[in-house]
Amino acid sequence: MGITYGSALNIEQLLALQKPFSADPVHDELQYVIIHQCSELWFKLLLHEVDEVVKLLGAGDCRQAARLLRRCVQIVGVIDQGFSLMETMPAYEYARFRPNLMGGSGFQSAQFREVELALGYQRELPLEQPAFTEAERARLGARRRGPSLWDAFVGAMRQCGYAMPDRAPGGGADDGGVAGAGPGAAARPDLLALRTMYQSGAHPDLRDVSEELVALDNAMLMWRTHHAAMAERAIGSKVGTGGQGVAYLYRSARGRCYPELFEVRTLL
Ligand code: HEM
């Protein structure tokens, strides 16, 4: 027989990967493993799409970039749905196998950190995890060198003739404030460039890209918020298996990848 469904998609290998981590696994453990593994697969696809969008923006193809960004928004929505499934596991069931996780936590997901770097999320990222492998560290190093999705968007703005400046290094995205443009915003070169791009309507495909970045940022914020609420329901104020906890998740959830795109709204 030639190629089959199972051989083309490596189904046998895939289905062998859901190993329980408890010696005496409880019922809800399989769901816990599968949701995490699925999330990692979706992170992989998200990175694949973001990399392509960066290339498309570099080549000036904003129309295709906007199309793939719409896909990215949907992918984050699908990952978010994993939390709704997780919420069918009551706290007292989770408590039965949580101790067997030891120090294992999504906090150690190298791919999630890659996603943050690839999107251009600026914050003090806990990048130095002892749990990371050498290969993971190498991938994170490459991501740090960029270009990020934000860098590519700035490049596309310039290609279209808008004088978009570089971001100030270390401009924190998780300051917890609403991204309202403060006093002096009308004189900020980045916001002026964005306002002109939005109001002139001269580059509708670029404007679509910008709106998809806004949608992606909102989808990430919803994911982070849902994660925090789900985790609070599952563990209350216990210390997280990664050493942080729910308060850390709520703090992270206030951050924006693209605060400028929200600030400019005040000027429109
Ligand atoms: C019962 C289910 C879950 C609970 C109670 C939970 C709880 C937590 C907590 C408390 C943290 C903060 C670090 C720590 O102290 O460990 C965290 C981080 C994280 N978790 Fe979860 N989580 C759950 C499921 C998931 C799932 C399904 C994913 C999907 C991949 C995930 C991904 C992450 C990521 C990426 C971080 C790092 C977030 C950041 O640094 O901003 N978690 N989780």
Boltz pocket constraint, residues with backbone or C-beta under 6 A from the ligand:
constraints:
  - pocket:
      binder: B
      contacts: [[A, 32], [A, 35], [A, 36], [A, 39], [A, 40], [A, 82], [A, 86], [A, 94], [A, 104], [A, 105], [A, 106], [A, 107], [A, 108], [A, 109], [A, 112], [A, 227], [A, 230], [A, 231], [A, 234], [A, 235], [A, 238], [A, 239], [A, 240], [A, 241], [A, 242], [A, 243], [A, 244], [A, 245], [A, 246], [A, 248], [A, 249], [A, 252]]
      max_distance: 6.0
